[in-house]
Amino acid sequence: VGQFFRSGSVNCWSKIHPMLRGIGVGCVCVSMLLCLYYVIIIARCFLYFFNSFTARLPFTQCVEVAGMNLNETCCELSKDKANFYYWNNVLQASSGFNDVAHFT
């Protein structure tokens, strides 16, 4: 339809009927959200890719996280070092809404 009208998504639907312009706007918004989603996935892949060039892989060992005692970490308790690395180093997830220390 866009090739027939020689215009973008918003103008294409607007030329069919002015009230259908929202379909074009919705298509643009969904495309933007999908693009952002895949950019985040690719960024995580690059992060793991470049971290894999170190002598010891960072996700195979317990790494000290600021504010945590290494003896009490979930890494030591669950023995899941890759999961610990993902949540604390890649995502930098906090313990909840009250803990926003790394945003300041």
Backbone as JSON Lines, residues from 0, in Angstrom:
{"i":0,"aa":"V","n":[0.84,-1.18,0.0],"ca":[0.0,0.0,0.0],"c":[0.89,1.24,0.0]}
{"i":1,"aa":"G","n":[2.0,1.2,0.74],"ca":[2.9,2.35,0.8],"c":[3.56,2.64,-0.54]}
{"i":2,"aa":"Q","n":[3.86,1.6,-1.31],"ca":[4.46,1.81,-2.63],"c":[3.45,2.41,-3.59]}
{"i":3,"aa":"F","n":[2.2,2.03,-3.47],"ca":[1.16,2.56,-4.35],"c":[0.96,4.06,-4.12]}
{"i":4,"aa":"F","n":[0.92,4.47,-2.85],"ca":[0.72,5.88,-2.53],"c":[2.03,6.68,-2.51]}
{"i":5,"aa":"R","n":[3.16,6.0,-2.59],"ca":[4.49,6.63,-2.56],"c":[4.65,7.53,-1.33]}
{"i":6,"aa":"S","n":[4.34,6.96,-0.19],"ca":[4.47,7.71,1.06],"c":[4.71,6.73,2.2]}
{"i":7,"aa":"G","n":[4.92,7.28,3.36],"ca":[5.18,6.47,4.54],"c":[3.91,5.9,5.12]}
{"i":8,"aa":"S","n":[4.07,5.24,6.25],"ca":[2.96,4.53,6.88],"c":[1.83,5.47,7.32]}
{"i":9,"aa":"V","n":[2.18,6.59,7.92],"ca":[1.17,7.51,8.43],"c":[0.41,8.16,7.29]}
{"i":10,"aa":"N","n":[1.11,8.68,6.3],"ca":[0.44,9.34,5.18],"c":[-0.33,8.35,4.31]}
{"i":11,"aa":"C","n":[0.14,7.15,4.2],"ca":[-0.54,6.12,3.42],"c":[-1.95,5.87,3.98]}
{"i":12,"aa":"W","n":[-2.04,5.63,5.28],"ca":[-3.35,5.38,5.88],"c":[-4.21,6.64,5.89]}
{"i":13,"aa":"S","n":[-3.58,7.79,5.97],"ca":[-4.31,9.04,5.94],"c":[-4.94,9.29,4.57]}
{"i":14,"aa":"K","n":[-4.27,8.85,3.5],"ca":[-4.83,9.02,2.16],"c":[-5.99,8.07,1.9]}
{"i":15,"aa":"I","n":[-5.98,6.9,2.56],"ca":[-7.11,5.99,2.43],"c":[-8.34,6.6,3.11]}
{"i":16,"aa":"H","n":[-8.18,7.01,4.34],"ca":[-9.24,7.71,5.09],"c":[-8.57,8.45,6.23]}
{"i":17,"aa":"P","n":[-8.9,9.72,6.46],"ca":[-8.21,10.49,7.51],"c":[-8.32,9.89,8.91]}
{"i":18,"aa":"M","n":[-9.4,9.16,9.18],"ca":[-9.55,8.58,10.51],"c":[-8.65,7.36,10.71]}
{"i":19,"aa":"L","n":[-8.09,6.82,9.64],"ca":[-7.22,5.66,9.75],"c":[-5.76,6.04,9.98]}
{"i":20,"aa":"R","n":[-5.49,7.32,10.17],"ca":[-4.11,7.79,10.4],"c":[-3.5,7.16,11.65]}
{"i":21,"aa":"G","n":[-4.34,6.84,12.62],"ca":[-3.87,6.22,13.86],"c":[-3.23,4.86,13.64]}
{"i":22,"aa":"I","n":[-3.68,4.14,12.6],"ca":[-3.06,2.85,12.29],"c":[-1.61,3.06,11.88]}
{"i":23,"aa":"G","n":[-1.36,4.08,11.09],"ca":[0.01,4.39,10.68],"c":[0.87,4.81,11.86]}
{"i":24,"aa":"V","n":[0.32,5.63,12.74],"ca":[1.05,6.05,13.93],"c":[1.34,4.85,14.83]}
{"i":25,"aa":"G","n":[0.38,3.95,14.94],"ca":[0.59,2.73,15.73],"c":[1.69,1.85,15.15]}
{"i":26,"aa":"C","n":[1.71,1.74,13.81],"ca":[2.77,0.96,13.15],"c":[4.14,1.55,13.42]}
{"i":27,"aa":"V","n":[4.24,2.87,13.39],"ca":[5.52,3.53,13.65],"c":[5.95,3.3,15.1]}
{"i":28,"aa":"C","n":[5.0,3.4,16.04],"ca":[5.34,3.2,17.46],"c":[5.78,1.76,17.73]}
{"i":29,"aa":"V","n":[5.08,0.8,17.16],"ca":[5.45,-0.61,17.36],"c":[6.83,-0.88,16.75]}
{"i":30,"aa":"S","n":[7.09,-0.31,15.57],"ca":[8.4,-0.5,14.94],"c":[9.51,0.09,15.81]}
{"i":31,"aa":"M","n":[9.26,1.25,16.42],"ca":[10.26,1.87,17.28],"c":[10.52,1.03,18.53]}
{"i":32,"aa":"L","n":[9.47,0.5,19.13],"ca":[9.65,-0.33,20.32],"c":[10.39,-1.62,20.0]}
{"i":33,"aa":"L","n":[10.08,-2.24,18.87],"ca":[10.8,-3.46,18.48],"c":[12.26,-3.16,18.2]}
{"i":34,"aa":"C","n":[12.54,-2.03,17.59],"ca":[13.92,-1.64,17.32],"c":[14.69,-1.47,18.63]}
{"i":35,"aa":"L","n":[14.1,-0.79,19.6],"ca":[14.75,-0.6,20.9],"c":[14.98,-1.94,21.6]}
{"i":36,"aa":"Y","n":[14.02,-2.84,21.5],"ca":[14.14,-4.15,22.13],"c":[15.33,-4.92,21.55]}
{"i":37,"aa":"Y","n":[15.45,-4.93,20.23],"ca":[16.55,-5.67,19.62],"c":[17.9,-4.99,19.81]}
{"i":38,"aa":"V","n":[17.92,-3.68,19.93],"ca":[19.17,-2.98,20.22],"c":[19.69,-3.38,21.6]}
{"i":39,"aa":"I","n":[18.79,-3.52,22.56],"ca":[19.2,-3.94,23.91],"c":[19.75,-5.36,23.89]}
{"i":40,"aa":"I","n":[19.1,-6.25,23.14],"ca":[19.6,-7.62,23.04],"c":[20.99,-7.66,22.4]}
{"i":41,"aa":"I","n":[21.18,-6.9,21.33],"ca":[22.47,-6.85,20.65],"c":[23.53,-6.24,21.57]}
{"i":42,"aa":"A","n":[23.17,-5.23,22.35],"ca":[24.13,-4.63,23.28],"c":[24.58,-5.64,24.33]}
{"i":43,"aa":"R","n":[23.66,-6.46,24.84],"ca":[24.05,-7.49,25.8],"c":[24.96,-8.53,25.16]}
{"i":44,"aa":"C","n":[24.67,-8.88,23.91],"ca":[25.54,-9.83,23.2],"c":[26.95,-9.27,23.05]}
{"i":45,"aa":"F","n":[27.06,-7.99,22.69],"ca":[28.38,-7.37,22.57],"c":[29.09,-7.32,23.92]}
{"i":46,"aa":"L","n":[28.34,-7.06,24.99],"ca":[28.94,-7.01,26.33],"c":[29.55,-8.36,26.68]}
{"i":47,"aa":"Y","n":[28.81,-9.44,26.49],"ca":[29.35,-10.78,26.76],"c":[30.5,-11.11,25.81]}
{"i":48,"aa":"F","n":[30.38,-10.7,24.56],"ca":[31.43,-11.0,23.58],"c":[32.75,-10.35,23.97]}
{"i":49,"aa":"F","n":[32.71,-9.06,24.32],"ca":[33.95,-8.37,24.68],"c":[34.48,-8.8,26.04]}
{"i":50,"aa":"N","n":[33.6,-9.18,26.96],"ca":[34.06,-9.7,28.25],"c":[34.66,-11.08,28.13]}
{"i":51,"aa":"S","n":[34.38,-11.79,27.05],"ca":[34.94,-13.13,26.89],"c":[36.4,-13.11,26.46]}
{"i":52,"aa":"F","n":[36.96,-11.94,26.17],"ca":[38.36,-11.85,25.77],"c":[39.31,-11.7,26.97]}
{"i":53,"aa":"T","n":[38.8,-11.7,28.17],"ca":[39.65,-11.59,29.35],"c":[40.29,-12.95,29.65]}
{"i":54,"aa":"A","n":[41.33,-12.94,30.47],"ca":[42.04,-14.17,30.8],"c":[41.12,-15.16,31.52]}
{"i":55,"aa":"R","n":[40.39,-14.67,32.51],"ca":[39.38,-15.49,33.19],"c":[38.03,-14.9,32.88]}
{"i":56,"aa":"L","n":[37.1,-15.73,32.51],"ca":[35.77,-15.23,32.2],"c":[35.12,-14.67,33.46]}
{"i":57,"aa":"P","n":[34.59,-13.44,33.4],"ca":[34.04,-12.84,34.62],"c":[32.8,-13.55,35.13]}
{"i":58,"aa":"F","n":[32.11,-14.28,34.29],"ca":[30.91,-14.97,34.76],"c":[31.19,-16.39,35.2]}
{"i":59,"aa":"T","n":[32.46,-16.75,35.38],"ca":[32.81,-18.06,35.94],"c":[33.36,-17.95,37.35]}
{"i":60,"aa":"Q","n":[33.39,-16.75,37.88],"ca":[33.92,-16.54,39.23],"c":[33.03,-15.55,39.97]}
{"i":61,"aa":"C","n":[33.11,-15.54,41.28],"ca":[32.35,-14.57,42.07],"c":[33.1,-13.26,42.07]}
{"i":62,"aa":"V","n":[32.45,-12.23,41.61],"ca":[33.05,-10.91,41.56],"c":[32.44,-10.08,42.67]}
{"i":63,"aa":"E","n":[33.26,-9.32,43.36],"ca":[32.75,-8.5,44.45],"c":[31.92,-7.36,43.91]}
{"i":64,"aa":"V","n":[30.75,-7.18,44.48],"ca":[29.84,-6.11,44.1],"c":[29.84,-5.1,45.24]}
{"i":65,"aa":"A","n":[29.87,-3.81,44.9],"ca":[29.9,-2.77,45.92],"c":[28.68,-2.88,46.82]}
{"i":66,"aa":"G","n":[28.91,-2.82,48.12],"ca":[27.83,-2.87,49.09],"c":[27.46,-4.28,49.52]}
{"i":67,"aa":"M","n":[28.09,-5.3,48.96],"ca":[27.78,-6.68,49.35],"c":[29.02,-7.32,49.96]}
{"i":68,"aa":"N","n":[28.8,-8.1,50.97],"ca":[29.87,-8.89,51.54],"c":[30.0,-10.16,50.7]}
{"i":69,"aa":"L","n":[31.18,-10.43,50.18],"ca":[31.37,-11.55,49.27],"c":[31.03,-12.88,49.92]}
{"i":70,"aa":"N","n":[31.17,-12.99,51.22],"ca":[30.85,-14.25,51.9],"c":[29.35,-14.48,51.98]}
{"i":71,"aa":"E","n":[28.55,-13.41,51.86],"ca":[27.11,-13.54,52.01],"c":[26.38,-13.44,50.67]}
{"i":72,"aa":"T","n":[27.09,-13.4,49.59],"ca":[26.44,-13.19,48.29],"c":[25.66,-14.41,47.85]}
{"i":73,"aa":"C","n":[24.73,-14.18,46.96],"ca":[23.96,-15.27,46.39],"c":[24.85,-16.17,45.54]}
{"i":74,"aa":"C","n":[25.92,-15.61,45.04],"ca":[26.85,-16.39,44.23],"c":[27.43,-17.53,45.05]}
{"i":75,"aa":"E","n":[27.82,-17.26,46.27],"ca":[28.41,-18.29,47.11],"c":[27.34,-19.28,47.59]}
{"i":76,"aa":"L","n":[26.14,-18.79,47.82],"ca":[25.1,-19.66,48.35],"c":[24.51,-20.56,47.28]}
{"i":77,"aa":"S","n":[24.26,-20.03,46.1],"ca":[23.59,-20.81,45.06],"c":[24.54,-21.48,44.1]}
{"i":78,"aa":"K","n":[25.8,-21.06,44.12],"ca":[26.82,-21.6,43.2],"c":[26.48,-21.36,41.73]}
{"i":79,"aa":"D","n":[25.62,-20.4,41.46],"ca":[25.26,-20.04,40.09],"c":[25.95,-18.73,39.74]}
{"i":80,"aa":"K","n":[27.19,-18.81,39.35],"ca":[28.01,-17.62,39.14],"c":[27.59,-16.84,37.91]}
{"i":81,"aa":"A","n":[27.13,-17.51,36.87],"ca":[26.7,-16.82,35.66],"c":[25.45,-15.99,35.92]}
{"i":82,"aa":"N","n":[24.51,-16.55,36.68],"ca":[23.3,-15.81,37.03],"c":[23.63,-14.61,37.92]}
{"i":83,"aa":"F","n":[24.53,-14.8,38.86],"ca":[24.96,-13.71,39.74],"c":[25.61,-12.58,38.92]}
{"i":84,"aa":"Y","n":[26.47,-12.94,37.98],"ca":[27.13,-11.95,37.13],"c":[26.1,-11.18,36.29]}
{"i":85,"aa":"Y","n":[25.13,-11.9,35.75],"ca":[24.12,-11.26,34.9],"c":[23.3,-10.23,35.68]}
{"i":86,"aa":"W","n":[22.81,-10.59,36.86],"ca":[21.96,-9.69,37.62],"c":[22.72,-8.54,38.26]}
{"i":87,"aa":"N","n":[23.95,-8.78,38.72],"ca":[24.67,-7.75,39.46],"c":[25.64,-6.93,38.63]}
{"i":88,"aa":"N","n":[26.16,-7.46,37.54],"ca":[27.12,-6.71,36.73],"c":[26.53,-6.23,35.41]}
{"i":89,"aa":"V","n":[25.79,-7.09,34.74],"ca":[25.21,-6.7,33.46],"c":[24.0,-5.79,33.68]}
{"i":90,"aa":"L","n":[23.02,-6.27,34.44],"ca":[21.82,-5.47,34.68],"c":[22.0,-4.44,35.78]}
{"i":91,"aa":"Q","n":[22.92,-4.66,36.68],"ca":[23.12,-3.83,37.87],"c":[21.8,-3.64,38.61]}
{"i":92,"aa":"A","n":[21.12,-4.75,38.83],"ca":[19.82,-4.73,39.49],"c":[19.98,-4.43,40.97]}
{"i":93,"aa":"S","n":[19.07,-3.65,41.49],"ca":[19.08,-3.33,42.91],"c":[18.18,-4.31,43.65]}
{"i":94,"aa":"S","n":[18.16,-4.22,44.95],"ca":[17.34,-5.14,45.74],"c":[15.86,-4.73,45.73]}
{"i":95,"aa":"G","n":[15.55,-3.52,45.33],"ca":[14.16,-3.08,45.28],"c":[14.08,-1.6,44.96]}
{"i":96,"aa":"F","n":[12.87,-1.06,45.09],"ca":[12.65,0.35,44.8],"c":[13.33,1.27,45.79]}
{"i":97,"aa":"N","n":[13.53,0.8,47.01],"ca":[14.16,1.63,48.04],"c":[15.66,1.76,47.83]}
{"i":98,"aa":"D","n":[16.26,0.83,47.1],"ca":[17.71,0.82,46.91],"c":[18.04,1.34,45.51]}
{"i":99,"aa":"V","n":[18.33,2.63,45.41],"ca":[18.69,3.24,44.13],"c":[20.08,3.88,44.24]}
{"i":100,"aa":"A","n":[20.97,3.21,44.94],"ca":[22.27,3.8,45.25],"c":[23.13,4.01,44.01]}
{"i":101,"aa":"H","n":[23.06,3.12,43.02],"ca":[23.93,3.28,41.87],"c":[23.36,4.22,40.82]}
{"i":102,"aa":"F","n":[22.2,4.85,41.09],"ca":[21.68,5.87,40.18],"c":[22.13,7.27,40.57]}
{"i":103,"aa":"T","n":[22.63,7.42,41.78],"ca":[23.03,8.77,42.21],"c":[24.47,9.05,41.89]}
